[in-house]
Structures are given as structure tokens and as C-alpha cells.
Amino acid sequence: MSGQSAGTGGGAATAAGTGNIGLLDSALARARSENRAALVGYLPAGFPTVDGGVRACVTLLESGCDVVEVGLPHSDPVLDGPVIQTADDIALRGGVRIADVVRTVREAHAATGKPVLCMTYWNPVDRYGVERFAAELAEAGGAGCILPDLPVEESGPWRRAAEEHGLATVFVVAPSSRDERLAKITEAGSGFVYAASLMGVTGTRESVGREAQDLVARTKATTALPVCVGLGVSNAEQAEEVAQFADGVIVGSAFVKQLLAHGDDLEAGLAGVKALAGELAEGVRRRVG
């Protein structure tokens, strides 16, 4: 994959650590035991600044998110729509590096005790070094990695490193995935399955649901892993809708929009993130049955 990504940051790889896949499993199981969907938030590291991004991720976890995904900014984020592309661009122009991504994971987890994953395209991990990246993510307390563009057929080296370091490997499935393909992907994954509810790129939508519900049902037929739905949820009503059939509701662009809307006023942006997380947390708890 071409395109710039967060730089390496220098320094040798840390000693092998134990990641928090167990903490992720427990968080999703706890939500299920409470008869609700988990709320999974997403924000890119380094946005609006590295320190601001850390605070934003902590805010998500303190305001109702069960899990947070920390994005590794990339200049060619093929899955992401214009909102996240804008945030990635701000982070990259601010000089964010992989060390900052790892720091964001570490500090968000340390502040809350909750599971934190990294979401990244494969190219930066491959360039950085698979073993090195897995070791540093685990040492920081990371729970795993979401790799939207890594084909399962080419994922062996990463999955071996992830298993060694106690990290989940979360793959993305889409409505276009055939049933045989779904089975192959879910067999290789761990933690949960990320179900992209719509064809296309991320971003808030007027409606999520029909394709997502079908995709979740087809995915669940192949695996016991929780299935979490992303791409499109932006308000409590949509979160409630998705929570009726999914194990988790993933929200990213709507949180990024809160920070973008307030520009340089970080405190106002964090207040918006906090309010939205609280509303979404209420939405996933309105699960019926």
C-alpha cells in the first residue's frame, strides 16, 4: 500500500509483553451479560494533538465506551471517509509517529483499565516490523489490532506475533463477503469481528441497518466471536437500532466531528465527545429482549 504513515519514532523494540486480549474478551462478555451491546469508540492518535488525542480517548472510556480503538493515521486511508481523513491529515501534519500511537494506547489504558486496540492499515506495521509492533503494542497494555486491509491469506506472520504477545487480531467483513469467505475470515480472527455495515467508506449515515443486520446474521453463522458493527452510527437512535442485533456498536466519525467542530477549543471538543458518548451508551443499553 502506498502513501505516508506515522513515522517509526526510533529506538529498539521493547521486550515482549503480555497484551490484553483477555480484557477485551471480558468487556464484551460483560456487555452481553448485561443484555446490551458494547460501545466501541474510535479516534485517531495525534488528533487534534498527541496530548489532546490521549485526553479524548480517556474521555471516551470514562463517558460510556467499553472499548476504544486508537487509529494509526495514514495518508491514504482507503476505508475512511472525509471526516477521518481530515483528522488523519491534521495528525500527520502535526508529526505523529508510531511511538505516539503506542503512547496513546498506553495512557488511555492506564488511566481507565479498559481495553484499547490499535486500528491500522497493514503497510505501517509491515514497515515498522511485525514482531516489533506487536511487542510494543502489548507492552503498552494494548488489547489487539484491527487490520482492515490485511488479507487473511497473508496474515500468518501477524497472527503468530499477536498470539505470542496476547493480542487480538480483528478482521473486517463486508456485505459483499460471501459465506465461504466469512467463514475463512472468522476462523482466523480473535477478539471480535468488525462488520462494516455498508459498502463504501466510513462516515455518519442517515440510516444503518438492513445490510448490517443481514451481515451480522451471516457472520454469526460462522463463529462464536462477538460481531461488532461499524460505519455509520452517529446518534443514540442508530446505536439502539444496531444494538438489537449486534454484540457491539462502533462509532468513529461522529466523535471526530465533535473535535473538528470546535477547532482549537479542545475543552469544548472534549465536552462534545463526552456528551455524545453518554448518549450512545444509553442507546446501546436500550436493547430489547
C-alpha positions, 0 to 999 in steps of 0.5 A, spaced: 500 500 500 502 506 498 502 513 501 505 516 508 504 513 515 506 515 522 513 515 522 517 509 526 519 514 532 526 510 533 529 506 538 529 498 539 523 494 540 521 493 547 521 486 550 515 482 549 509 483 553 503 480 555 497 484 551 490 484 553 486 480 549 483 477 555 480 484 557 477 485 551 474 478 551 471 480 558 468 487 556 464 484 551 462 478 555 460 483 560 456 487 555 452 481 553 451 479 560 448 485 561 443 484 555 446 490 551 451 491 546 458 494 547 460 501 545 466 501 541 469 508 540 474 510 535 479 516 534 485 517 531 492 518 535 495 525 534 488 528 533 487 534 534 494 533 538 498 527 541 496 530 548 489 532 546 488 525 542 490 521 549 485 526 553 479 524 548 480 517 548 480 517 556 474 521 555 471 516 551 472 510 556 470 514 562 463 517 558 460 510 556 465 506 551 467 499 553 472 499 548 476 504 544 480 503 538 486 508 537 487 509 529 494 509 526 493 515 521 495 514 514 495 518 508 491 514 504 486 511 508 482 507 503 476 505 508 475 512 511 471 517 509 472 525 509 471 526 516 477 521 518 481 523 513 481 530 515 483 528 522 488 523 519 491 529 515 491 534 521 495 528 525 500 527 520 501 534 519 502 535 526 508 529 526 505 523 529 509 517 529 508 510 531 511 511 538 505 516 539 500 511 537 503 506 542 503 512 547 496 513 546 494 506 547 498 506 553 495 512 557 488 511 555 489 504 558 492 506 564 488 511 566 481 507 565 483 499 565 479 498 559 481 495 553 484 499 547 486 496 540 490 499 535 486 500 528 491 500 522 492 499 515 497 493 514 503 497 510 505 501 517 506 495 521 509 491 515 514 497 515 515 498 522 516 490 523 511 485 525 514 482 531 516 489 533 509 492 533 506 487 536 511 487 542 510 494 543 503 494 542 502 489 548 507 492 552 503 498 552 497 494 555 494 494 548 488 489 547 489 487 539 489 490 532 484 491 527 487 490 520 482 492 515 486 491 509 490 485 511 488 479 507 487 473 511 491 469 506 497 473 508 496 474 515 500 468 518 506 472 520 501 477 524 497 472 527 503 468 530 506 475 533 499 477 536 498 470 539 505 470 542 504 477 545 496 476 547 493 480 542 487 480 538 487 480 531 480 483 528 478 482 521 473 486 517 467 483 513 463 486 508 456 485 505 459 483 499 463 477 503 460 471 501 459 465 506 465 461 504 469 467 505 466 469 512 467 463 514 475 463 512 475 470 515 472 468 522 476 462 523 482 466 523 480 472 527 480 473 535 477 478 539 471 480 535 469 481 528 468 488 525 462 488 520 462 494 516 455 495 515 455 498 508 459 498 502 463 504 501 467 508 506 466 510 513 462 516 515 455 518 519 449 515 515 442 517 515 440 510 516 444 503 518 441 497 518 438 492 513 445 490 510 448 490 517 443 486 520 443 481 514 451 481 515 451 480 522 446 474 521 451 471 516 457 472 520 454 469 526 453 463 522 460 462 522 463 463 529 462 464 536 466 471 536 462 477 538 460 481 531 461 488 532 458 493 527 461 499 524 460 505 519 455 509 520 452 510 527 452 517 529 446 518 534 443 514 540 437 512 535 442 508 530 446 505 536 439 502 539 437 500 532 444 496 531 444 494 538 438 489 537 442 485 533 449 486 534 454 484 540 457 491 539 456 498 536 462 502 533 462 509 532 468 513 529 466 519 525 461 522 529 466 523 535 471 526 530 466 531 528 465 533 535 473 535 535 473 538 528 467 542 530 470 546 535 477 547 532 482 549 537 477 549 543 479 542 545 475 543 552 469 544 548 471 538 543 472 534 549 465 536 552 462 534 545 465 527 545 463 526 552 456 528 551 455 524 545 458 518 548 453 518 554 448 518 549 450 512 545 451 508 551 444 509 553 442 507 546 446 501 546 443 499 553 436 500 550 436 493 547 430 489 547 429 482 549 
